[in-house]
Amino acid sequence: MIYTITISLLVLIAINFLLLRFSCNKTNKKAKVNNKPIILSTKVTSLPVSEKLAPTGS
């Protein structure tokens, strides 16, 4: 009696694993996303700085 229960459970578990293996949905993997930032302009602009001289007193 115990042998028949054990064998039937093992058969059901084996069938379950086979169904799990062959019934999975195949999904397409997405292409690798490029994480580099997009630089639109390489021109660096700087504001003109006026030179302020310290008062010397002379």
HTML snippet that shows the backbone in 3Dmol.js (N, CA, C, O; Angstrom):
<script src="https://3Dmol.org/build/3Dmol-min.js"></script>
<div id="view" style="width:600px;height:400px;position:relative"></div>
<script>
const pdb = `
ATOM      1  N   MET A   1       0.833  -1.196   0.000  1.00  0.00           N
ATOM      2  CA  MET A   1       0.000   0.000   0.000  1.00  0.00           C
ATOM      3  C   MET A   1       0.877   1.258   0.000  1.00  0.00           C
ATOM      4  O   MET A   1       0.649   2.179  -0.785  1.00  0.00           O
ATOM      5  N   ILE A   2       1.868   1.290   0.876  1.00  0.00           N
ATOM      6  CA  ILE A   2       2.751   2.459   0.953  1.00  0.00           C
ATOM      7  C   ILE A   2       3.564   2.578  -0.333  1.00  0.00           C
ATOM      8  O   ILE A   2       3.828   3.689  -0.793  1.00  0.00           O
ATOM      9  N   TYR A   3       3.966   1.447  -0.919  1.00  0.00           N
ATOM     10  CA  TYR A   3       4.735   1.475  -2.161  1.00  0.00           C
ATOM     11  C   TYR A   3       3.910   2.048  -3.305  1.00  0.00           C
ATOM     12  O   TYR A   3       4.431   2.817  -4.112  1.00  0.00           O
ATOM     13  N   THR A   4       2.658   1.695  -3.388  1.00  0.00           N
ATOM     14  CA  THR A   4       1.821   2.213  -4.480  1.00  0.00           C
ATOM     15  C   THR A   4       1.591   3.706  -4.331  1.00  0.00           C
ATOM     16  O   THR A   4       1.584   4.436  -5.323  1.00  0.00           O
ATOM     17  N   ILE A   5       1.402   4.171  -3.090  1.00  0.00           N
ATOM     18  CA  ILE A   5       1.228   5.614  -2.859  1.00  0.00           C
ATOM     19  C   ILE A   5       2.518   6.352  -3.204  1.00  0.00           C
ATOM     20  O   ILE A   5       2.476   7.406  -3.837  1.00  0.00           O
ATOM     21  N   THR A   6       3.652   5.811  -2.797  1.00  0.00           N
ATOM     22  CA  THR A   6       4.940   6.453  -3.070  1.00  0.00           C
ATOM     23  C   THR A   6       5.216   6.489  -4.565  1.00  0.00           C
ATOM     24  O   THR A   6       5.648   7.514  -5.091  1.00  0.00           O
ATOM     25  N   ILE A   7       4.976   5.398  -5.243  1.00  0.00           N
ATOM     26  CA  ILE A   7       5.218   5.348  -6.687  1.00  0.00           C
ATOM     27  C   ILE A   7       4.272   6.281  -7.431  1.00  0.00           C
ATOM     28  O   ILE A   7       4.683   6.951  -8.378  1.00  0.00           O
ATOM     29  N   SER A   8       3.020   6.332  -7.016  1.00  0.00           N
ATOM     30  CA  SER A   8       2.067   7.225  -7.699  1.00  0.00           C
ATOM     31  C   SER A   8       2.423   8.687  -7.456  1.00  0.00           C
ATOM     32  O   SER A   8       2.290   9.507  -8.365  1.00  0.00           O
ATOM     33  N   LEU A   9       2.873   9.032  -6.250  1.00  0.00           N
ATOM     34  CA  LEU A   9       3.299  10.412  -5.985  1.00  0.00           C
ATOM     35  C   LEU A   9       4.539  10.766  -6.804  1.00  0.00           C
ATOM     36  O   LEU A   9       4.627  11.867  -7.348  1.00  0.00           O
ATOM     37  N   LEU A  10       5.485   9.852  -6.895  1.00  0.00           N
ATOM     38  CA  LEU A  10       6.688  10.119  -7.697  1.00  0.00           C
ATOM     39  C   LEU A  10       6.349  10.303  -9.168  1.00  0.00           C
ATOM     40  O   LEU A  10       6.933  11.154  -9.838  1.00  0.00           O
ATOM     41  N   VAL A  11       5.411   9.513  -9.676  1.00  0.00           N
ATOM     42  CA  VAL A  11       4.994   9.648 -11.072  1.00  0.00           C
ATOM     43  C   VAL A  11       4.302  10.994 -11.279  1.00  0.00           C
ATOM     44  O   VAL A  11       4.546  11.669 -12.279  1.00  0.00           O
ATOM     45  N   LEU A  12       3.443  11.387 -10.341  1.00  0.00           N
ATOM     46  CA  LEU A  12       2.759  12.682 -10.480  1.00  0.00           C
ATOM     47  C   LEU A  12       3.745  13.849 -10.399  1.00  0.00           C
ATOM     48  O   LEU A  12       3.597  14.834 -11.122  1.00  0.00           O
ATOM     49  N   ILE A  13       4.737  13.746  -9.534  1.00  0.00           N
ATOM     50  CA  ILE A  13       5.750  14.805  -9.428  1.00  0.00           C
ATOM     51  C   ILE A  13       6.575  14.871 -10.707  1.00  0.00           C
ATOM     52  O   ILE A  13       6.898  15.962 -11.177  1.00  0.00           O
ATOM     53  N   ALA A  14       6.915  13.731 -11.272  1.00  0.00           N
ATOM     54  CA  ALA A  14       7.687  13.710 -12.519  1.00  0.00           C
ATOM     55  C   ALA A  14       6.877  14.318 -13.660  1.00  0.00           C
ATOM     56  O   ALA A  14       7.414  15.077 -14.467  1.00  0.00           O
ATOM     57  N   ILE A  15       5.596  13.989 -13.731  1.00  0.00           N
ATOM     58  CA  ILE A  15       4.733  14.574 -14.768  1.00  0.00           C
ATOM     59  C   ILE A  15       4.623  16.079 -14.570  1.00  0.00           C
ATOM     60  O   ILE A  15       4.623  16.839 -15.538  1.00  0.00           O
ATOM     61  N   ASN A  16       4.529  16.510 -13.305  1.00  0.00           N
ATOM     62  CA  ASN A  16       4.447  17.938 -13.009  1.00  0.00           C
ATOM     63  C   ASN A  16       5.696  18.670 -13.488  1.00  0.00           C
ATOM     64  O   ASN A  16       5.591  19.740 -14.088  1.00  0.00           O
ATOM     65  N   PHE A  17       6.880  18.107 -13.233  1.00  0.00           N
ATOM     66  CA  PHE A  17       8.116  18.745 -13.688  1.00  0.00           C
ATOM     67  C   PHE A  17       8.210  18.759 -15.216  1.00  0.00           C
ATOM     68  O   PHE A  17       8.690  19.733 -15.795  1.00  0.00           O
ATOM     69  N   LEU A  18       7.763  17.705 -15.860  1.00  0.00           N
ATOM     70  CA  LEU A  18       7.782  17.694 -17.320  1.00  0.00           C
ATOM     71  C   LEU A  18       6.848  18.753 -17.892  1.00  0.00           C
ATOM     72  O   LEU A  18       7.193  19.439 -18.854  1.00  0.00           O
ATOM     73  N   LEU A  19       5.672  18.882 -17.300  1.00  0.00           N
ATOM     74  CA  LEU A  19       4.742  19.916 -17.765  1.00  0.00           C
ATOM     75  C   LEU A  19       5.303  21.308 -17.514  1.00  0.00           C
ATOM     76  O   LEU A  19       5.152  22.202 -18.345  1.00  0.00           O
ATOM     77  N   LEU A  20       5.943  21.488 -16.377  1.00  0.00           N
ATOM     78  CA  LEU A  20       6.538  22.784 -16.063  1.00  0.00           C
ATOM     79  C   LEU A  20       7.650  23.125 -17.046  1.00  0.00           C
ATOM     80  O   LEU A  20       7.794  24.277 -17.455  1.00  0.00           O
ATOM     81  N   ARG A  21       8.423  22.134 -17.419  1.00  0.00           N
ATOM     82  CA  ARG A  21       9.559  22.363 -18.330  1.00  0.00           C
ATOM     83  C   ARG A  21       9.094  22.737 -19.732  1.00  0.00           C
ATOM     84  O   ARG A  21       9.663  23.638 -20.349  1.00  0.00           O
ATOM     85  N   PHE A  22       8.083  22.069 -20.236  1.00  0.00           N
ATOM     86  CA  PHE A  22       7.703  22.254 -21.632  1.00  0.00           C
ATOM     87  C   PHE A  22       6.540  23.220 -21.833  1.00  0.00           C
ATOM     88  O   PHE A  22       6.191  23.512 -22.977  1.00  0.00           O
ATOM     89  N   SER A  23       5.937  23.719 -20.778  1.00  0.00           N
ATOM     90  CA  SER A  23       4.801  24.613 -20.965  1.00  0.00           C
ATOM     91  C   SER A  23       5.126  26.070 -20.677  1.00  0.00           C
ATOM     92  O   SER A  23       4.230  26.913 -20.713  1.00  0.00           O
ATOM     93  N   CYS A  24       6.375  26.386 -20.395  1.00  0.00           N
ATOM     94  CA  CYS A  24       6.741  27.774 -20.106  1.00  0.00           C
ATOM     95  C   CYS A  24       6.643  28.605 -21.381  1.00  0.00           C
ATOM     96  O   CYS A  24       7.018  28.152 -22.463  1.00  0.00           O
ATOM     97  N   ASN A  25       6.137  29.822 -21.238  1.00  0.00           N
ATOM     98  CA  ASN A  25       6.049  30.727 -22.375  1.00  0.00           C
ATOM     99  C   ASN A  25       7.437  31.252 -22.703  1.00  0.00           C
ATOM    100  O   ASN A  25       8.186  31.665 -21.817  1.00  0.00           O
ATOM    101  N   LYS A  26       7.762  31.233 -23.957  1.00  0.00           N
ATOM    102  CA  LYS A  26       9.048  31.748 -24.385  1.00  0.00           C
ATOM    103  C   LYS A  26       8.894  33.254 -24.617  1.00  0.00           C
ATOM    104  O   LYS A  26       8.075  33.680 -25.431  1.00  0.00           O
ATOM    105  N   THR A  27       9.677  34.044 -23.907  1.00  0.00           N
ATOM    106  CA  THR A  27       9.628  35.491 -24.063  1.00  0.00           C
ATOM    107  C   THR A  27      10.891  35.957 -24.763  1.00  0.00           C
ATOM    108  O   THR A  27      11.973  35.407 -24.556  1.00  0.00           O
ATOM    109  N   ASN A  28      10.739  36.973 -25.591  1.00  0.00           N
ATOM    110  CA  ASN A  28      11.885  37.552 -26.290  1.00  0.00           C
ATOM    111  C   ASN A  28      12.623  38.479 -25.343  1.00  0.00           C
ATOM    112  O   ASN A  28      12.016  39.298 -24.654  1.00  0.00           O
ATOM    113  N   LYS A  29      13.926  38.341 -25.318  1.00  0.00           N
ATOM    114  CA  LYS A  29      14.725  39.223 -24.489  1.00  0.00           C
ATOM    115  C   LYS A  29      14.909  40.548 -25.216  1.00  0.00           C
ATOM    116  O   LYS A  29      15.174  40.586 -26.418  1.00  0.00           O
ATOM    117  N   LYS A  30      14.765  41.625 -24.466  1.00  0.00           N
ATOM    118  CA  LYS A  30      14.919  42.949 -25.057  1.00  0.00           C
ATOM    119  C   LYS A  30      16.396  43.245 -25.306  1.00  0.00           C
ATOM    120  O   LYS A  30      17.284  42.712 -24.640  1.00  0.00           O
ATOM    121  N   ALA A  31      16.619  44.094 -26.266  1.00  0.00           N
ATOM    122  CA  ALA A  31      17.997  44.476 -26.577  1.00  0.00           C
ATOM    123  C   ALA A  31      18.569  45.282 -25.417  1.00  0.00           C
ATOM    124  O   ALA A  31      17.829  45.919 -24.667  1.00  0.00           O
ATOM    125  N   LYS A  32      19.859  45.250 -25.281  1.00  0.00           N
ATOM    126  CA  LYS A  32      20.521  45.948 -24.195  1.00  0.00           C
ATOM    127  C   LYS A  32      20.343  47.458 -24.379  1.00  0.00           C
ATOM    128  O   LYS A  32      20.588  48.002 -25.456  1.00  0.00           O
ATOM    129  N   VAL A  33      19.918  48.109 -23.320  1.00  0.00           N
ATOM    130  CA  VAL A  33      19.653  49.546 -23.368  1.00  0.00           C
ATOM    131  C   VAL A  33      20.964  50.284 -23.161  1.00  0.00           C
ATOM    132  O   VAL A  33      21.733  49.979 -22.249  1.00  0.00           O
ATOM    133  N   ASN A  34      21.202  51.264 -24.028  1.00  0.00           N
ATOM    134  CA  ASN A  34      22.403  52.073 -23.914  1.00  0.00           C
ATOM    135  C   ASN A  34      22.169  53.140 -22.856  1.00  0.00           C
ATOM    136  O   ASN A  34      21.265  53.964 -22.996  1.00  0.00           O
ATOM    137  N   ASN A  35      22.977  53.133 -21.796  1.00  0.00           N
ATOM    138  CA  ASN A  35      22.785  54.063 -20.689  1.00  0.00           C
ATOM    139  C   ASN A  35      23.627  55.326 -20.813  1.00  0.00           C
ATOM    140  O   ASN A  35      23.656  56.138 -19.888  1.00  0.00           O
ATOM    141  N   LYS A  36      24.304  55.503 -21.925  1.00  0.00           N
ATOM    142  CA  LYS A  36      25.130  56.696 -22.087  1.00  0.00           C
ATOM    143  C   LYS A  36      24.229  57.908 -22.324  1.00  0.00           C
ATOM    144  O   LYS A  36      23.234  57.807 -23.041  1.00  0.00           O
ATOM    145  N   PRO A  37      24.569  59.052 -21.727  1.00  0.00           N
ATOM    146  CA  PRO A  37      23.751  60.246 -21.952  1.00  0.00           C
ATOM    147  C   PRO A  37      23.935  60.772 -23.370  1.00  0.00           C
ATOM    148  O   PRO A  37      25.001  60.623 -23.966  1.00  0.00           O
ATOM    149  N   ILE A  38      22.908  61.374 -23.889  1.00  0.00           N
ATOM    150  CA  ILE A  38      22.953  61.948 -25.235  1.00  0.00           C
ATOM    151  C   ILE A  38      23.400  63.398 -25.117  1.00  0.00           C
ATOM    152  O   ILE A  38      22.749  64.208 -24.458  1.00  0.00           O
ATOM    153  N   ILE A  39      24.512  63.716 -25.759  1.00  0.00           N
ATOM    154  CA  ILE A  39      25.040  65.071 -25.721  1.00  0.00           C
ATOM    155  C   ILE A  39      24.636  65.754 -27.019  1.00  0.00           C
ATOM    156  O   ILE A  39      25.053  65.352 -28.104  1.00  0.00           O
ATOM    157  N   LEU A  40      23.819  66.790 -26.891  1.00  0.00           N
ATOM    158  CA  LEU A  40      23.322  67.470 -28.074  1.00  0.00           C
ATOM    159  C   LEU A  40      24.303  68.524 -28.571  1.00  0.00           C
ATOM    160  O   LEU A  40      24.453  68.708 -29.779  1.00  0.00           O
ATOM    161  N   SER A  41      24.961  69.208 -27.669  1.00  0.00           N
ATOM    162  CA  SER A  41      25.881  70.256 -28.069  1.00  0.00           C
ATOM    163  C   SER A  41      27.165  70.122 -27.262  1.00  0.00           C
ATOM    164  O   SER A  41      27.126  69.992 -26.039  1.00  0.00           O
ATOM    165  N   THR A  42      28.299  70.155 -27.949  1.00  0.00           N
ATOM    166  CA  THR A  42      29.577  70.068 -27.251  1.00  0.00           C
ATOM    167  C   THR A  42      30.187  71.447 -27.036  1.00  0.00           C
ATOM    168  O   THR A  42      31.265  71.560 -26.453  1.00  0.00           O
ATOM    169  N   LYS A  43      29.521  72.485 -27.494  1.00  0.00           N
ATOM    170  CA  LYS A  43      30.032  73.844 -27.375  1.00  0.00           C
ATOM    171  C   LYS A  43      29.828  74.332 -25.941  1.00  0.00           C
ATOM    172  O   LYS A  43      28.713  74.311 -25.421  1.00  0.00           O
ATOM    173  N   VAL A  44      30.910  74.769 -25.315  1.00  0.00           N
ATOM    174  CA  VAL A  44      30.852  75.251 -23.939  1.00  0.00           C
ATOM    175  C   VAL A  44      30.821  76.775 -23.993  1.00  0.00           C
ATOM    176  O   VAL A  44      31.682  77.408 -24.605  1.00  0.00           O
ATOM    177  N   THR A  45      29.830  77.340 -23.351  1.00  0.00           N
ATOM    178  CA  THR A  45      29.718  78.795 -23.320  1.00  0.00           C
ATOM    179  C   THR A  45      30.048  79.283 -21.925  1.00  0.00           C
ATOM    180  O   THR A  45      29.629  78.688 -20.932  1.00  0.00           O
ATOM    181  N   SER A  46      30.802  80.368 -21.854  1.00  0.00           N
ATOM    182  CA  SER A  46      31.123  80.963 -20.555  1.00  0.00           C
ATOM    183  C   SER A  46      30.862  82.455 -20.644  1.00  0.00           C
ATOM    184  O   SER A  46      31.095  83.086 -21.675  1.00  0.00           O
ATOM    185  N   LEU A  47      30.377  82.999 -19.554  1.00  0.00           N
ATOM    186  CA  LEU A  47      30.085  84.419 -19.507  1.00  0.00           C
ATOM    187  C   LEU A  47      31.375  85.191 -19.250  1.00  0.00           C
ATOM    188  O   LEU A  47      32.234  84.730 -18.497  1.00  0.00           O
ATOM    189  N   PRO A  48      31.519  86.373 -19.875  1.00  0.00           N
ATOM    190  CA  PRO A  48      32.729  87.161 -19.616  1.00  0.00           C
ATOM    191  C   PRO A  48      32.722  87.677 -18.179  1.00  0.00           C
ATOM    192  O   PRO A  48      31.714  88.179 -17.683  1.00  0.00           O
ATOM    193  N   VAL A  49      33.867  87.542 -17.532  1.00  0.00           N
ATOM    194  CA  VAL A  49      33.992  87.972 -16.146  1.00  0.00           C
ATOM    195  C   VAL A  49      34.758  89.292 -16.131  1.00  0.00           C
ATOM    196  O   VAL A  49      35.863  89.396 -16.663  1.00  0.00           O
ATOM    197  N   SER A  50      34.138  90.302 -15.506  1.00  0.00           N
ATOM    198  CA  SER A  50      34.836  91.601 -15.424  1.00  0.00           C
ATOM    199  C   SER A  50      35.795  91.543 -14.250  1.00  0.00           C
ATOM    200  O   SER A  50      35.458  91.040 -13.178  1.00  0.00           O
ATOM    201  N   GLU A  51      36.999  92.066 -14.468  1.00  0.00           N
ATOM    202  CA  GLU A  51      37.995  92.047 -13.418  1.00  0.00           C
ATOM    203  C   GLU A  51      37.804  93.269 -12.544  1.00  0.00           C
ATOM    204  O   GLU A  51      37.824  94.405 -13.020  1.00  0.00           O
ATOM    205  N   LYS A  52      37.619  93.021 -11.277  1.00  0.00           N
ATOM    206  CA  LYS A  52      37.512  94.108 -10.322  1.00  0.00           C
ATOM    207  C   LYS A  52      38.804  94.182  -9.531  1.00  0.00           C
ATOM    208  O   LYS A  52      39.189  93.228  -8.855  1.00  0.00           O
ATOM    209  N   LEU A  53      39.473  95.328  -9.623  1.00  0.00           N
ATOM    210  CA  LEU A  53      40.745  95.484  -8.929  1.00  0.00           C
ATOM    211  C   LEU A  53      40.470  96.030  -7.539  1.00  0.00           C
ATOM    212  O   LEU A  53      39.564  96.837  -7.330  1.00  0.00           O
ATOM    213  N   ALA A  54      41.258  95.578  -6.623  1.00  0.00           N
ATOM    214  CA  ALA A  54      41.127  96.044  -5.249  1.00  0.00           C
ATOM    215  C   ALA A  54      41.661  97.478  -5.144  1.00  0.00           C
ATOM    216  O   ALA A  54      42.654  97.819  -5.787  1.00  0.00           O
ATOM    217  N   PRO A  55      41.023  98.291  -4.359  1.00  0.00           N
ATOM    218  CA  PRO A  55      41.528  99.673  -4.194  1.00  0.00           C
ATOM    219  C   PRO A  55      42.877  99.650  -3.451  1.00  0.00           C
ATOM    220  O   PRO A  55      43.040  98.991  -2.424  1.00  0.00           O
ATOM    221  N   THR A  56      43.821 100.392  -4.014  1.00  0.00           N
ATOM    222  CA  THR A  56      45.159 100.386  -3.411  1.00  0.00           C
ATOM    223  C   THR A  56      45.375 101.616  -2.525  1.00  0.00           C
ATOM    224  O   THR A  56      46.246 101.598  -1.656  1.00  0.00           O
ATOM    225  N   GLY A  57      44.623 102.646  -2.724  1.00  0.00           N
ATOM    226  CA  GLY A  57      44.768 103.836  -1.894  1.00  0.00           C
ATOM    227  C   GLY A  57      45.836 104.787  -2.377  1.00  0.00           C
ATOM    228  O   GLY A  57      46.118 105.770  -1.692  1.00  0.00           O
ATOM    229  N   SER A  58      46.441 104.547  -3.514  1.00  0.00           N
ATOM    230  CA  SER A  58      47.452 105.478  -3.988  1.00  0.00           C
ATOM    231  C   SER A  58      47.040 106.138  -5.257  1.00  0.00           C
ATOM    232  O   SER A  58      47.783 106.957  -5.797  1.00  0.00           O
TER     233      SER A  58
END
`;
const viewer = $3Dmol.createViewer("view");
viewer.addModel(pdb, "pdb");
viewer.setStyle({}, {cartoon: {color: "spectrum"}});
viewer.zoomTo();
viewer.render();
</script>
